[in-house]
Amino acid sequence: MDTKKLTNEYLMQTYKKSDIAVRKAKGQYLWTENGKKYTDFFSGISVCNLGHCDKTVIAAIKKQLDCFLHISNLYYAKPQAELAKELALKSFGKGAKVFLANSGAEANEGAIKMARKYGKVNKSKSNKERFEIITFKNSFHGRTLATLSATGQEKFHKIITPLVDKFVYADFNDIDSVKKLINSNTVAVMIEPFQCEGGMIPAKKDFLKQLRQLCDKNDLLLIFDEVQCGMGRTGKLFAWQHYGVKPDIFTLAKSIANGLPLGAVISDKKTANLFVFGDHGSTFGGNPVACAAALAVLKQMTPKLLKEVSAKADYFVKKLNELKKKYPSVKEIRNIGLLIGVELDFTAKDIVEFCLNKGLIINSPKENVLRFLPPFVITKKDIDFAIKILGDALKCQTSKK
Ligand SMILES: Cc1ncc(COP(=O)(O)O)c(C=O)c1O
C-alpha cells in the first residue's frame, strides 16, 4: 500500500510532512520511492551530521548487533562506559560524569531534575530549597511537559496548560533581563548557545560570559542545551568551546549517534555525583547499539574534520552573502559553522517548496527564516548546487513582487 496513504490513515497527524517518501539515503543524498534524487541540506534536523548511513557508524552498529541489543541499566555494558568516558574527557575532563537518555527532551528533563536536586541540597541563604529555573524567550527544549514548559514560546504552551511550574523566561542576549529574574528561589539558568527552532539566533559571546559570571556569583547552575548545536556542527565539538564559556551541565542528542536515538547529560564535577541510586533512570537510555554508534561518531570528530566544517561553512556563507547583495529581500545571514540561518523579508515557505521541487532539502524553523543544516560530507559542488537553486528561488520570488 502507498506509504503516504498509510501514514495519513494510521499515524497521528502531528507532523506536517513534505510530499516525499524516502526509500534510500547515503551521504548527502537521498532517493524517494519514485526514484527522484535529493541533496540533503537538513540532515534530519542535524541528526545525520556525518551523512546518511555513514560506513564507520554502520559497521559499529553491526558489530554491536552481533553481541547484544539490550541488557538493562541494571548491568554493566562496555559501549556505555566507553562512551561516557569519551564524553566526559572530551568536555570537562576527569571528574565529569554522564547520564545517558534516548532523546533531546529526555536529556533536558535529566538536566532540569539535576537542577531541582541541586536546589534541594544547596539551599538559599534563608535555608529554603531553591527550584526556579530561568530559560529564554524563543527557546526550544523539547516536547515533554517539563521541557515544553521550559521552552519560552507561547505557541507551544497553548495545548499543555497548566505548565510545569517554576520556569521563568528572560530575553535572549540581554543580561539585565536575567538579573531581574534572579531571586532566592532561583537555582539554574538553561540556555541554547544558538537558538535554532527559535529562528537561528546565536548567543553573543559577551552575553554568555556575563551569564557565567552571574551564575557563579549567585550559585546558579549554568545549563547549555546543545541538542541541536553540539557535536561538531559549529566547527568545534561542543558549541560552548566556540564561546570559551564552560557550562556546569550540557545536553546532547540528535547527531550524537548519527541516526540512532540517544541523548546525554554531561555534568562537570560540581554536580557529577548529585544523582544517587534511584534518582533518575530510563529502560532504554544509553542503548548499547546507539552507544556503539556514538563512539564511532566521536572517533570521527577529529580536528581535521572540524576544520573542514568551518571551511565549508565559510565557503557557503560567502556564497550566501553574494546572494544577499543581489537580493535585498535577504535581510541577514546568521551562522556558527554549518549551523546557518537566513532571514528573509517575506515568508520562507515558498522558498523551501521551490528548493524541494528542484531536488534540494532545506527547512524553515520560523516564518521568515531559512535553516541550512547540511551534513559535514557536503562538497563544494553540493554547495554550488544549493546556491544555484536558492538563487533561482529568490529570483522567482522577486519577480512575483
Ligand atoms: C535545542 C533543542 N533541545 C531539545 C530538543 C528536543 O530534542 P528531541 O526531539 O530529541 O526530544 C530539540 C529538538 O529539536 C532542540 O532543538
The ligand as an SDF file (V2000), in Angstrom:
LIG
                    3D

 16 16  0  0  0  0  0  0  0  0999 V2000
   17.7240   22.7560   21.2690 C   0  0  0  0  0  0  0  0  0  0  0  0
   16.8300   21.5640   21.3340 C   0  0  0  0  0  0  0  0  0  0  0  0
   16.6090   20.9830   22.5240 N   0  0  0  0  0  0  0  0  0  0  0  0
   15.8290   19.8950   22.6350 C   0  0  0  0  0  0  0  0  0  0  0  0
   15.2110   19.3430   21.5410 C   0  0  0  0  0  0  0  0  0  0  0  0
   14.3380   18.1290   21.6880 C   0  0  0  0  0  0  0  0  0  0  0  0
   15.0080   17.0300   21.1950 O   0  0  0  0  0  0  0  0  0  0  0  0
   14.2040   15.6770   20.8740 P   0  0  0  0  0  0  0  0  0  0  0  0
   13.2980   15.9680   19.7310 O   0  0  0  0  0  0  0  0  0  0  0  0
   15.2810   14.6810   20.5560 O   0  0  0  0  0  0  0  0  0  0  0  0
   13.4580   15.3120   22.1070 O   0  0  0  0  0  0  0  0  0  0  0  0
   15.4050   19.9310   20.2840 C   0  0  0  0  0  0  0  0  0  0  0  0
   14.7390   19.3900   19.0940 C   0  0  0  0  0  0  0  0  0  0  0  0
   14.6040   19.9960   18.0690 O   0  0  0  0  0  0  0  0  0  0  0  0
   16.2490   21.0590   20.1720 C   0  0  0  0  0  0  0  0  0  0  0  0
   16.4680   21.6530   19.0140 O   0  0  0  0  0  0  0  0  0  0  0  0
  1  2  1  0
  2  3  1  0
  2 15  2  0
  3  4  2  0
  4  5  1  0
  5  6  1  0
  5 12  2  0
  6  7  1  0
  7  8  1  0
  8  9  2  0
  8 10  1  0
  8 11  1  0
 12 13  1  0
 12 15  1  0
 13 14  2  0
 15 16  1  0
M  END
$$$$
